[in-house]
């Protein structure tokens, strides 16, 4: 099993991958299924890694929205037909940078 620092690195790597898929607008994002799929895959990776981090560690770092990261993964995997692309867009363009900063402070 991976240790916590490796799991945090996995999340950061997924964030970097998502950052590489930046598109100029929400309209372009809606039309680009490959980008949607690539971003959602990496959100799943983030949720998988977060879910493997111990509850004890998660409780010590409440500044990280662990349950939201894991919950997003669960919605994409189990409710893929219910995924709201506006929410995915908001995660990418509003939440990833603060999350990245917080995670980097843990390493």
Short mmCIF file of the C-alpha atoms (twelve columns), coordinates in Angstrom:
data_MODEL
# 
_entry.id   MODEL 
# 
loop_
_atom_site.group_PDB 
_atom_site.id 
_atom_site.type_symbol 
_atom_site.label_atom_id 
_atom_site.label_alt_id 
_atom_site.label_comp_id 
_atom_site.label_asym_id 
_atom_site.label_seq_id 
_atom_site.Cartn_x 
_atom_site.Cartn_y 
_atom_site.Cartn_z 
_atom_site.pdbx_PDB_model_num 
ATOM 1   C CA . UNK A 1   0.000   0.000  0.000   1 
ATOM 2   C CA . UNK A 2   1.212   3.496  -0.828  1 
ATOM 3   C CA . UNK A 3   2.158   5.837  1.969   1 
ATOM 4   C CA . UNK A 4   0.358   9.133  2.470   1 
ATOM 5   C CA . UNK A 5   2.964   11.287 0.757   1 
ATOM 6   C CA . UNK A 6   2.742   9.130  -2.377  1 
ATOM 7   C CA . UNK A 7   -1.049  9.398  -2.348  1 
ATOM 8   C CA . UNK A 8   -0.799  13.173 -2.010  1 
ATOM 9   C CA . UNK A 9   1.601   13.144 -4.959  1 
ATOM 10  C CA . UNK A 10  -0.941  11.128 -6.949  1 
ATOM 11  C CA . UNK A 11  -3.557  13.802 -6.278  1 
ATOM 12  C CA . UNK A 12  -1.144  16.554 -7.273  1 
ATOM 13  C CA . UNK A 13  -0.225  14.679 -10.449 1 
ATOM 14  C CA . UNK A 14  -3.924  14.387 -11.336 1 
ATOM 15  C CA . UNK A 15  -4.324  18.133 -10.736 1 
ATOM 16  C CA . UNK A 16  -1.373  18.815 -13.047 1 
ATOM 17  C CA . UNK A 17  -2.961  16.622 -15.701 1 
ATOM 18  C CA . UNK A 18  -6.246  18.503 -15.384 1 
ATOM 19  C CA . UNK A 19  -4.378  21.800 -15.670 1 
ATOM 20  C CA . UNK A 20  -2.919  20.614 -18.969 1 
ATOM 21  C CA . UNK A 21  -6.451  20.243 -20.398 1 
ATOM 22  C CA . UNK A 22  -7.391  23.899 -19.918 1 
ATOM 23  C CA . UNK A 23  -9.842  25.196 -22.500 1 
ATOM 24  C CA . UNK A 24  -10.634 28.879 -23.069 1 
ATOM 25  C CA . UNK A 25  -14.313 28.858 -22.134 1 
ATOM 26  C CA . UNK A 26  -17.183 26.872 -20.689 1 
ATOM 27  C CA . UNK A 27  -18.749 26.699 -24.146 1 
ATOM 28  C CA . UNK A 28  -15.626 25.045 -25.574 1 
ATOM 29  C CA . UNK A 29  -15.594 22.678 -22.596 1 
ATOM 30  C CA . UNK A 30  -19.217 21.651 -23.299 1 
ATOM 31  C CA . UNK A 31  -18.338 20.812 -26.896 1 
ATOM 32  C CA . UNK A 32  -15.141 18.880 -26.108 1 
ATOM 33  C CA . UNK A 33  -16.000 15.400 -24.857 1 
ATOM 34  C CA . UNK A 34  -12.358 14.316 -24.801 1 
ATOM 35  C CA . UNK A 35  -11.490 17.100 -22.386 1 
ATOM 36  C CA . UNK A 36  -14.539 16.292 -20.274 1 
ATOM 37  C CA . UNK A 37  -13.527 12.633 -20.135 1 
ATOM 38  C CA . UNK A 38  -9.873  13.414 -19.355 1 
ATOM 39  C CA . UNK A 39  -10.806 15.782 -16.542 1 
ATOM 40  C CA . UNK A 40  -13.353 13.414 -15.053 1 
ATOM 41  C CA . UNK A 41  -10.869 10.530 -15.188 1 
ATOM 42  C CA . UNK A 42  -8.379  12.588 -13.181 1 
ATOM 43  C CA . UNK A 43  -11.081 13.625 -10.705 1 
ATOM 44  C CA . UNK A 44  -11.683 9.894  -10.214 1 
ATOM 45  C CA . UNK A 45  -7.951  9.343  -9.640  1 
ATOM 46  C CA . UNK A 46  -7.973  12.129 -7.055  1 
ATOM 47  C CA . UNK A 47  -10.934 10.552 -5.260  1 
ATOM 48  C CA . UNK A 48  -9.345  7.104  -5.280  1 
ATOM 49  C CA . UNK A 49  -6.128  8.453  -3.772  1 
ATOM 50  C CA . UNK A 50  -7.975  10.554 -1.181  1 
ATOM 51  C CA . UNK A 51  -10.057 7.549  -0.169  1 
ATOM 52  C CA . UNK A 52  -6.878  5.579  0.596   1 
ATOM 53  C CA . UNK A 53  -5.559  8.238  2.978   1 
ATOM 54  C CA . UNK A 54  -6.258  7.281  6.579   1 
ATOM 55  C CA . UNK A 55  -9.154  8.865  8.430   1 
ATOM 56  C CA . UNK A 56  -6.694  9.909  11.125  1 
ATOM 57  C CA . UNK A 57  -4.619  11.880 8.617   1 
ATOM 58  C CA . UNK A 58  -7.744  13.386 7.076   1 
ATOM 59  C CA . UNK A 59  -8.958  14.516 10.497  1 
ATOM 60  C CA . UNK A 60  -5.579  16.165 11.173  1 
ATOM 61  C CA . UNK A 61  -5.960  18.173 7.942   1 
ATOM 62  C CA . UNK A 62  -9.530  19.479 7.765   1 
ATOM 63  C CA . UNK A 63  -8.381  22.257 5.407   1 
ATOM 64  C CA . UNK A 64  -8.491  19.639 2.634   1 
ATOM 65  C CA . UNK A 65  -12.059 18.842 1.477   1 
ATOM 66  C CA . UNK A 66  -11.497 15.085 1.616   1 
ATOM 67  C CA . UNK A 67  -15.181 14.146 1.572   1 
ATOM 68  C CA . UNK A 68  -15.828 16.414 -1.424  1 
ATOM 69  C CA . UNK A 69  -12.930 14.907 -3.360  1 
ATOM 70  C CA . UNK A 70  -14.134 11.376 -2.595  1 
ATOM 71  C CA . UNK A 71  -17.776 12.315 -3.179  1 
ATOM 72  C CA . UNK A 72  -16.982 13.773 -6.595  1 
ATOM 73  C CA . UNK A 73  -15.283 10.513 -7.527  1 
ATOM 74  C CA . UNK A 74  -18.326 8.548  -6.383  1 
ATOM 75  C CA . UNK A 75  -20.762 10.670 -8.398  1 
ATOM 76  C CA . UNK A 76  -18.662 10.325 -11.559 1 
ATOM 77  C CA . UNK A 77  -18.167 6.574  -11.155 1 
ATOM 78  C CA . UNK A 78  -21.623 5.567  -9.927  1 
ATOM 79  C CA . UNK A 79  -23.819 8.321  -11.297 1 
ATOM 80  C CA . UNK A 80  -22.005 9.136  -14.517 1 
ATOM 81  C CA . UNK A 81  -25.290 9.913  -16.247 1 
ATOM 82  C CA . UNK A 82  -26.044 12.485 -13.552 1 
ATOM 83  C CA . UNK A 83  -22.744 14.385 -13.710 1 
ATOM 84  C CA . UNK A 84  -23.370 18.095 -14.112 1 
ATOM 85  C CA . UNK A 85  -20.707 19.593 -16.334 1 
ATOM 86  C CA . UNK A 86  -21.144 23.010 -14.733 1 
ATOM 87  C CA . UNK A 87  -20.047 21.486 -11.418 1 
ATOM 88  C CA . UNK A 88  -17.022 19.844 -13.071 1 
ATOM 89  C CA . UNK A 89  -16.139 23.213 -14.651 1 
ATOM 90  C CA . UNK A 90  -16.469 24.975 -11.278 1 
ATOM 91  C CA . UNK A 91  -14.248 22.395 -9.583  1 
ATOM 92  C CA . UNK A 92  -11.555 22.859 -12.207 1 
ATOM 93  C CA . UNK A 93  -11.667 26.638 -12.415 1 
ATOM 94  C CA . UNK A 94  -12.491 27.558 -8.814  1 
ATOM 95  C CA . UNK A 95  -11.350 24.773 -6.513  1 
ATOM 96  C CA . UNK A 96  -8.250  23.104 -7.925  1 
ATOM 97  C CA . UNK A 97  -5.742  25.907 -7.362  1 
ATOM 98  C CA . UNK A 98  -6.560  26.374 -3.648  1 
ATOM 99  C CA . UNK A 99  -6.549  22.584 -3.225  1 
ATOM 100 C CA . UNK A 100 -3.190  22.289 -4.979  1 
ATOM 101 C CA . UNK A 101 -1.711  24.969 -2.721  1 
ATOM 102 C CA . UNK A 102 -3.018  23.267 0.436   1 
ATOM 103 C CA . UNK A 103 -1.748  19.854 -0.656  1 
ATOM 104 C CA . UNK A 104 1.705   21.198 -1.493  1 
ATOM 105 C CA . UNK A 105 1.932   22.630 2.019   1 
ATOM 106 C CA . UNK A 106 1.458   19.109 3.401   1 
ATOM 107 C CA . UNK A 107 4.493   17.727 1.576   1 
# 
